[in-house]
């Protein structure tokens, strides 16, 4: 098959594509955000640098785009090469058998017109993160969501929740399965980075603080528990500026890394040294960092938007669920509770080791990914 991947640059997309390394498929990647090359297999033909001007920049254009996006969209094709124009050229050049879009709002809706024009071209959509759960509540998004779901032929999700939502929102195609967005983890190779229970002295926090992330609430909760956690090192990764500013302004002895400081490999090593992992947001899919904590033996405390986390975490058994992401009191109580019950951490670790082997193993999920494309040929 000729497979045309449409995505933003992402380590998870890279890991997905690498599953197809030893297949005979011809692989292509379209850089939908025009950000440059993807660090992936040399055999993948990449389409980048397509965004070019047709006319010189017009004064006031940026303001028009920012404040009147719908009007700007109508005249955009007069000013510059549009996403649909660039993708159509790629489609005509390579004649793909299938287009595979990762994420909806940046990687499906901008190319919908082209995919509707070539209605016989198979289209696979991987639903990630907040694609459906969050945006379905807004009328300005729901029409496009409906149109995309009615056009795509195949759907891959990282949780059962989003398959249910997709059906409710108009999807009638084939669901090709639930597979983590980053597919799987090479468990044996990672084993060397996992410290023993007694050696783990880190409380690891995901520091996202934006439209969905609520990492600042976790940092604030830990700020109020300094006496109780004094024997532990608090490490905040992926920290947005507001989180870093809070740590600095309150003179907290927390280690922090901003959004771009840690490689994925370094993060996995850090997970392997951590006793607790805490992730908190008001909306997400099946969080990859939660899965990484499970794989690396860190006890997970994770928010549960739309019931997604409870698909893999049973509250009080192999982790804790945060019911209210805005509640500092609840987060504090969860942290204190687990620090008083090390036996639960040990039991949870054994349960999560089995989950990692059964559901998150790279070898098994690689086969599932390969079989997805086989099924599309049937």
N, C-alpha and C positions, 0 to 999 in steps of 0.2 A: 504493500500500500504506500501511497504518497500521503503523509500526514503533515498538515500545516498547523503548527501550534501558534496560538494567538495569546500573548500574555504580556505582563510587565516583567522586568527582570526580577527574579526571585530565586532564592536557594531551593525552595520547595518545587518550583518548576524544573530547575536543573536536576534535582534528584529524581523527579518523575521521568524526565526524558532519558536519564541514564539507565533506567530499567530496560530500555529498548536497544541498548548498545549492541547486543549480539543477535539482533533480529535482522531480517532482510528488508525492513521498511526503509523508504526514503524519507528523511526527516527534514522539515523546514520550520523556521521560526520567524514570526512577524512581530517586530518590536512596536507594539501598539502605542506606547507612550513616547516613542522616538528618543529613548534615553541612551542607546548604544548597545554594544554587543553583550550577549549572554555568555557567561562562563560555563560552557557546556561541551559536549562531544565535538571533536573537530569535523566529524562527518555531517553535522547539522548545518545546512545552508541557511544563513541568516539574512533577513531583510531589515536593514536599519537605515537611518539617515534619509528617510523618504519625505520628511516634512520640509517642503520648499515653498518659497514665496512666488506668487504669480504677479503681484504688484508690490511696489515699495510700500513700506509701512506708512499708514495714514494716521495723522494726529488724531487722538481721541479713540483710536481703535481698541486699546487695552481697556479703557473705561467702559466702552460699549460692551465688550466681552464680559467684563466683571458684573456690570449692573443690569444689562439687558441680554442675557445669554441666548434666549430664544430668537431674538432679532438677529443677533450676531451669527447664529447658526444658519440662518437663511441666506446670509451674504458671504459666509465663510469661503464657499467654493470660488468666489470671485477674487478672493484675496490670497489664498494659499491652497496647496494640495491638501485635500481632506483625507481623513482616515479611510472612508469608503472608496475614494478614488485610488488610493495607494493599494488597498487590499485587492480591489478588483483587478488591477494590473498584475499583482502577484498570482492571483487565481488563474488568469488567462495565460500567464507565462508557464506555470508549473502544472496546471490541471490536477489539483489534489483530489484524492479519493475522499478525504474527510478533513474538515476544519475542527480543531479542538481548542475551545476557548476556556481559559482559566479565569474565573471570577466574572460577574455579570455586568456591573455598572461601568467598568473601564474596558472590558474585553468582549462584551457581547452587544450592548446597546449601541456603541459607536459604529459597529459593522452590520447592524440589523438590516439596513436598506440593501446592502450588497447581498447578504445571505437570503433575503426575500427575493431579490432579482434572480439569484441562482438557486431556485427552490429545490432542485433535484440534488444539490450538493449536500452530502451528509454533514450534520453538525452535532458535535458532542460538547456539552457544557459541564465543566466541573464547578460545582457550587461550593464556595469557600466562605468562611467567616460570617459576616453579617449580611450577605447578599439578599436573603429573603426574610430572615427573622426580624430584622430591624426595619428595613425599608418598605415592607408591605403595609405599614401603618400610615404611609404618606401618599396622598392622592397624586402628587406630582411625579411619583415614581411608579405607582402601581400599573399604569397603562403600559409603560415600557416593559416592566416585568412580565405582564401578561403576554405581550407581543413576542418577547424572546422565548418564553416557555412554550408558546403555541408553535413557534418555528423550529426550535431545536428538536432533533430526532432522538438524542440520547442524553442521559443525565447521569453524572457521577456525583456522589455526595460523600462528605466525611462524617456524616451522622444520619441516623434514621429520621430525626426531627425534620431535616430540610427536604427529604423525599416526601414526607407528609404535607409540608407546606407547598411544595411544588405542585403536587396533585390538586390541592385546593385552589391554586392560582392559575390552573389551566394546562399543566403538563399532561400529555396523553401518550408520550413516547415510551421508550424502553429505559428503565433504570438499570444501569450496568453494575451497580453495587456500591457498598460502603467501603471505602478505602481511605486511610489518612491522607491528607493533602501532600505530605512529604513521602508518602508510600510507607516505607519501613526502615528499620534500624538494624545495623550489623551487630547483633548482640554480643557475639564472641569477641569481636574487635574492641568493643566498648568496655568489656569486663575489666580490663586492666586499669581503667580510670575510676572504678567504683571503690571507694574507701569502705572499711568495715564500719559497723554501727558506732563503735566507740570512738572512732577517729573523726566522725562528722561533727563539725562545730560551726557550720554556716546555716543561717536562715536566709534563703535566696528569694528575692522579690522581683517580680516583673514590673518595671517602672513606667509602663505606658500610662500617660495621663493626657487624654485627648477626648474626642467625641465619644468614644466607647470605653477606653481604658480608665480605671480608677485606682491606679497604683499609688497615688498620693494618699489615699485613705489608709492603705496598708502601712505606708511609711509613718503616717501620723499615729496609727495604732501602736506601732513598735516604739515610737517616740515616748508614748505613755507607759511603756513597759520596760524602760531601760534597766530598772533594778532587777526585774524578773529574768531578763535575757542577757545579763552582763557577762555570762560565760560563753556567749555565742558571738560570732561575727555576722553582722548584717551586711549582705551584699545586694545591691540593687542594679539590675542590668536593663538595658534598653530604656534608660531613664530619659524622659522628656525634660526640657529646661526647667519647668515649674517644679518638678520633683528635685532636681539638682539644687535649685535655689532654696528650697525648703530645708534640705539637708545642711547646706552651707550656712544659711541664716540662723539656724537653730544649733549650730556647732555640734551636729550629731557625728559620732565616730562611726559612720556607715561608709563602706566602700561603694562607689557608684561607677557605672560605665554608661556612656550615652548610647544613642541608638546605633552607632556605627563602630564602636570600639571593639566589640567582641566578634570573632568569627564564630560560625556555627560549631566548629570543632571545639573551640575554647569554652563555649557555653556548655557543651556536653560534659567537658571535663569539670566545670564548675558544678554542674548538677550532681556529678559523682562524688563531690566533696560535701554536699549539702544534706543536712538532716531534714529540713523543711523546705518546701517550695510553695510560694503563695502567689497566685494569679487572680486578678480581680477586674471585672469589666461588667458593663451593663448589657453588652451584646457581643456575641462571638459564635463561631461554629465550634467544632471540636478543636480546642486550642492545641496547637502543635507543642507548645512548651509544657503543657500538662502531660502529654504523651511522653515527652522527653524526661520529665521528672519520674514518671512511672518506670521507664526503661532504666534510668540511672539510680533508682533506689531512694529517691527523696520523697518523703511523705507529702502528698499534695493537699493543699487547702485552696479550693478553687470556686469561683462564682459559678452559677448554674443557670445562665440565661436561656429561657425557653425550655428548660429541662434537658439541655444538651449534655452537660457534664455527668448527670446521673445515668447516662447510658454506659459509662465506664467506671464511675465512682459510686459506691454505695456508702452513704453518709455514715460515718462512725465505724466503718468496717475497713475499707482500704484507702480512706482519705476523709476529708471534711468538705462539705458543701457550704459555701457562703450564700445565704438566702437573700440578704439585702446588701448589695455592693456598696451602698452609701453609709452603712452602719459601722462606725468605728467600734462601738461597744461589742457588736457581734464578732467582728474580726479579732478583737482583743480576747474575747472569751474562747474562741476557737484555738488561738495560739496558746493561751494559758492551759487549756484543757489537754492539749496534746503534749505539752512539756511536762505535765504531771503523769503521763501514761506512756512510758517508753515501751511497755509491753505491747501496746496497740500499734506502735510504729513497727516493731519487729514482726508482728502478725501481718500487718498491712503490706510490708515488704515482700513477704512470701506470696501473698495473693497477687501482688502486682508483678512479680517475676513470672507468674503463670500467664497473666494477661499479656505481658510483653511477648512471651514465647508464642502464645496462641494467636494474637491479633496484630502485633507490631513487629514481627520478625521480617526482616528485609527479604529473605529468600521466599517466604510464602507470599508476601505481597507483590513481589516482582512477577511471580507467576500470574497473579490476579490481574496485574496491569497488562501483561502481554495478552492474556485471554480476553481482555476487553476489546482489543483491536481485532482479534480473531472473530469475536462474536459479531462485530460490525460488518464482516464480510459475508455472514450467513444470510 
